[in-house]
């Protein structure tokens, strides 16, 4: 079971790292070419606000991943993971978002991967059990 938790944790790091890099690139391009060019119907923001939210979110995601990998402030990674999963679920499932041809399957996979990544972030919060026998001092 510990191996499965470790694999899910590292996959959640990889998923969120790639997502944050993608969001950083999209935000950078949107800010460079104007706010009218970017429309993401599954998110509650639009225009220039969307550009800045994507930029700030991606930077926060990268920072939380770096801190969690170093073993510091792991709860920030859990917050980032939860925010991504909730926004994807709300945007794709509980809103009036209309899917294009073939897009619904990708949305389901992306949302499911985000929730598995939340489990991986949760596993990181748990204290690591010590491996091997205990060593006692003898006087």
C-alpha positions as MATLAB code, in Angstrom:
seq = 'XXXXXXXXXXXXXXXXXXXXXXXXXXXXXXXXXXXXXXXXXXXXXXXXXXXXXXXXXXXXXXXXXXXXXXXXXXXXXXXXXXXXXXXXXXXXXXXXXXXXXXXXXXXXXXXXXXXXXXXXXXXXXXXXXXXXXXXXXXX';
ca = [
       0.000    0.000    0.000;
       2.863    2.376    0.750;
       4.256    1.898   -2.755;
       0.874    2.771   -4.290;
       0.646    5.919   -2.165;
       4.148    6.960   -3.218;
       3.374    6.388   -6.904;
       0.130    8.377   -6.691;
       1.933   11.174   -4.842;
       4.653   11.475   -7.470;
       2.113   11.276  -10.288;
       0.205   14.130   -8.659;
       3.415   16.180   -8.607;
       3.961   15.427  -12.295;
       0.348   16.179  -13.251;
       0.304   19.514  -11.461;
       3.773   20.472  -12.662;
       2.753   19.950  -16.285;
      -0.573   21.717  -15.693;
       1.116   24.711  -14.058;
       3.637   24.965  -16.906;
       0.800   24.831  -19.441;
      -1.139   27.515  -17.583;
       1.983   29.678  -17.359;
       2.500   29.413  -21.112;
      -1.141   30.148  -21.904;
      -1.190   33.123  -19.538;
       2.052   34.463  -20.986;
       0.752   34.229  -24.544;
      -2.581   35.781  -23.573;
      -0.892   38.694  -21.832;
       1.424   39.195  -24.795;
      -1.310   39.201  -27.440;
      -4.241   40.786  -25.616;
      -7.085   39.648  -23.370;
      -9.609   39.314  -26.206;
      -7.850   36.242  -27.579;
      -8.318   33.891  -24.598;
     -11.671   32.306  -23.793;
     -11.928   29.361  -21.425;
     -15.630   28.718  -20.938;
     -15.167   26.263  -18.080;
     -13.611   28.928  -15.844;
     -15.622   31.683  -14.157;
     -13.319   34.478  -15.323;
     -12.962   36.210  -18.667;
     -10.922   38.930  -20.335;
      -7.843   40.310  -18.686;
      -8.907   38.950  -15.288;
      -8.611   35.427  -16.686;
      -5.083   36.150  -17.890;
      -3.934   37.359  -14.485;
      -5.721   34.554  -12.610;
      -4.011   31.964  -14.830;
      -0.633   33.647  -14.335;
      -0.996   33.907  -10.548;
      -2.448   30.399  -10.299;
       0.359   28.836  -12.302;
       3.023   30.601  -10.242;
       1.301   29.537   -7.012;
       1.078   25.970   -8.345;
       4.772   25.833   -9.212;
       5.709   27.312   -5.829;
       3.495   24.859   -3.928;
       4.943   21.915   -5.877;
       8.517   23.028   -5.191;
       7.810   23.483   -1.479;
       6.020   20.139   -1.205;
       8.849   18.272   -2.928;
      11.283   19.856   -0.468;
       9.024   18.750    2.413;
       7.901   22.226    3.439;
       4.353   23.623    3.576;
       2.795   20.575    1.950;
      -0.686   21.829    2.779;
      -0.242   24.491    0.063;
       0.053   21.723   -2.520;
      -3.136   20.174   -1.153;
      -4.903   23.545   -1.449;
      -3.677   23.960   -5.026;
      -4.779   20.423   -5.921;
      -8.210   20.943   -4.388;
      -8.661   24.278   -6.158;
      -7.823   22.734   -9.534;
     -10.107   19.731   -9.002;
     -13.018   21.844   -7.777;
     -12.679   24.349  -10.632;
     -12.540   21.558  -13.225;
     -15.509   19.736  -11.699;
     -17.572   22.895  -11.362;
     -16.608   24.166  -14.788;
     -17.115   20.992  -16.765;
     -19.926   19.266  -14.877;
     -21.927   21.797  -12.847;
     -22.048   24.701  -15.285;
     -23.648   25.408  -18.617;
     -20.423   24.572  -20.457;
     -21.044   23.062  -23.891;
     -18.618   20.427  -25.099;
     -17.227   20.340  -28.589;
     -16.942   17.137  -30.584;
     -14.784   14.640  -28.662;
     -14.113   17.079  -25.847;
     -16.285   15.433  -23.195;
     -14.029   12.374  -22.895;
     -10.936   14.514  -22.381;
     -12.794   16.573  -19.782;
     -13.739   13.454  -17.843;
     -10.138   12.148  -17.922;
      -8.742   15.528  -16.889;
     -11.200   15.881  -14.015;
     -10.576   12.313  -12.832;
      -6.809   12.871  -12.968;
      -7.226   16.054  -10.917;
      -9.112   14.157   -8.201;
      -6.510   11.364   -8.152;
      -3.895   14.107   -7.766;
      -5.839   15.419   -4.747;
      -5.472   11.953   -3.214;
      -1.735   12.099   -3.933;
      -1.491   15.507   -2.259;
      -3.419   14.141    0.725;
      -1.001   11.227    1.023;
       1.868   13.727    1.240;
       0.368   15.285    4.367;
       0.519   12.042    6.262;
       3.680   11.507    8.302;
       6.078    9.024    6.807;
       6.449    5.880    8.858;
       9.969    5.017    9.868;
      11.434    2.100    8.022;
      13.485   -0.592    9.666;
      13.896   -1.596   13.273;
      13.944    0.916   16.092;
      17.284    1.714   17.624;
      17.477    2.107   21.367;
      20.232    3.669   23.371;
      21.740    1.417   25.982;
      23.494    3.046   28.917;
];
